[in-house]
Amino acid sequence: MLLIAVAGLALAIWGWLIFFHGRFWQAGPILAPVAGRALDRRRCPDVCVVVPARDEAPSIRQCVSSLLAQDYPGELHVIIVDDGSTDGTGKLARKVADPKKRLTVVTGKSRPAGWSGKLWAVSQGVAEAARLCPDSDGFILLTDADITHDPRHISTLVAKAEGSGLDEVSEMVELNCKSPAERMLVPAFVFFFALLYPFASVNNPRSRTAGAAGGTILVRRTALARIGGIDSLRGALIDDCTLAARIKHGGGKIFLGHSCLARSIRPYPHPHDIWRMVARTAYVQLGYSPWMLMGTVLGMIVVWIVPMELALFTHGTACLLGAAAWVMSMASYTPTLRRFNLMPAWALLLPVVAAFYTLATIGSAINHHRGRGVVWKSRAYTDTDGAISTYIRSEGNGAVMNRTMTGDDIG
């Protein structure tokens, strides 16, 4: 009877997820490309692209070149903030050909107490954007230094924002999926992200669900000013979703979709590369709460692992209910696999992948309680880091919704 009850619970959860959870399993919206010639130059708002870059020598030139090659007909500035790089990132960026003189490389200043490193770099880039376009009511495009952009990308983003009256347009960029580790784990990352932040719910003004993917965030400067600017986010370790929550909960309209015009070129060749990415902020998402961690682990086991176990190792009603839940989970994963051009058979590994992400979340908690905190690009943040600690306690639960996953650098 206990097995039947657990199987019934798993099946009920999956029934709710499939039919009442924002259609998370769908492939998600994809913006149709818009060429610059389709836009009216006289009505094109200024766009300043801000790229925080710390030790990004392998990718910075490709990123900058793709941004300078945009066919956007309006005023465009590309601002690279060299955030204390030790590998010559700033020098490589300055060497990119810039015949239209649209590139500015800012040497980042030392990080003040209470700021996350990336947001401090972004803040300096936004300040430079205000200097270059002091009277502009246009847009800031926040993107990462490991992303390349199709020439139509900025025109497409601006067309969506202007046409739909949006304050923020964000896209999950295309991700590397070449190595065995990437094929096994990266599509599941996108799938879990959509489960936690259903795109349809994010895009629904009546829903309080807010999310964004840090690889591409086009935000109106007026909307950014309305929430207090980047300064209001300075302690956020999960900055993309926090920014989206602040804008949406402040009355703004946001959009989250998939991109066919921007691609991450950062490789994750081994499982431990993805483990480090997840463990970096998973426990932050849980508000550093052991109780939230316990609930998350239990939920992951019931939803992802138990159905497979019941289907394979029990019989009778428990087996049938478990098999039904397992089939539903695999069916929900298929559209994501199709997006990555992978065979549906990869869905059989979903319980194993879920176990991997669950263990990485536990590893994130262990790192925190050992005093290692959040470490990224040789920079560490801990729960005692002044305003960062205060921000997490006061804003983390509501603004970021206590989710378990993030992908600031992968997405």
C-alpha positions, 0 to 999 in steps of 0.5 A: 500500500505504501508503494501504491501511495507513493506511485499515485503521488508521483503520477498526480504530480506529473499530471499537474505538471503536464496540464497545469504548470504553464506548458513548461514542456513545450519547445518555448517561443522563438523570435522570428529573425528581423533584418535591420532593413525592416526597421525604420531608422528614424524610430530605432532607439539607441542600444548600448551593449554591456559585456562584463568580461573576466578572463574570457580570452578564448571567446572575447574576440568572437563575441565582440566581432559579432556585436560590431557586425550587427545590422541594427540601423539605429545608434549602437555602442558596444561596451566591454568591461574588463573585470580584472582579467589576468589573461589579456581579455581587455587587450584582445577586445581592443584589437578587434577591428572597429571602423565605425568606432562603436567599441569602448573597453572599460578597465574595471575598478576594484569591487566595493564591499557588498557587490557581486563581481559581475554586477559591479562590472555591469554597473560600470558598463551601464554608467559608461552607456549613460555617458555615451548616450546621456539623453537616451531612453533606449535600451541596454543589452546585457550579454556574456563574453562567451556568446556570439550573435547573428547580425540580425539579433539586436534588430530582432530583440528591439523589434520584439520589445517595441512591437509588444511594448516590453520592458525586458526581452530575454532569450535562452541562447543556443548551448554547446551540445557536442561532448557526451557530457553535454548531450547528457546534461545540457538539454536537461538543464534547459528542461529543468530551467523551463520547469522552474520558470515556465516561459508561458507563465513568465510571459503572462502579465497576470502571473507573478512568475518571473525569470530571465536567461543572463546570456541575452537581456535587452532592458529599457533604460527607463525600466532599469531606472524605475527599479533603482538601476543596477545598484538595487541588484548589487548583492544578487548572486542570481542577477538575471532572474532577480532583474526580471522579478524586479521589473515584472513585480514593479509593473513592467512587461517581460518576455522569455524565449529561446534564441536561434540567433545567439549561441554560447561558445563556452564548452562543458566537455566533462561532467565536473564542469557542469557540476561546478556550474550548478553547485556554484549557486544552487544553495543560494537559490534555496536561501541557504535553508537546510529545510528547503534543501531537504524538501528539494531533494525529497521532491526530486526523488519522488518526481524523477527517480521513484517512477523509474524504480517502481516501473522496473522493480515492482509489480501490480498497481505500483508498477503501472502507476510508476510506469505511467509517471515515468512515461509522462516525464520522458514524453515531457522531455522529448520536445527539448531533446528535439530542439537539440537534435537528439534522439528521444532515447536520451529521455531514458537517462532522465532519472540519472540526470536528475540524480546528478543535479540533485547531488550537485545541489547537495554539493552546493550546500556542503560547500557553503557549510564548509565555508567555501561559499560561491566561487566563480572565476577565482572570486569567492562570495560567502554568506557573510559578505555584507550586503550580499548576505543581507540581500539574500535574506531579504530578497532571495525568497521572493525575488528569485522564488527559491528555485533550485537551478540557475544558469547565469553563465550557461544560458 
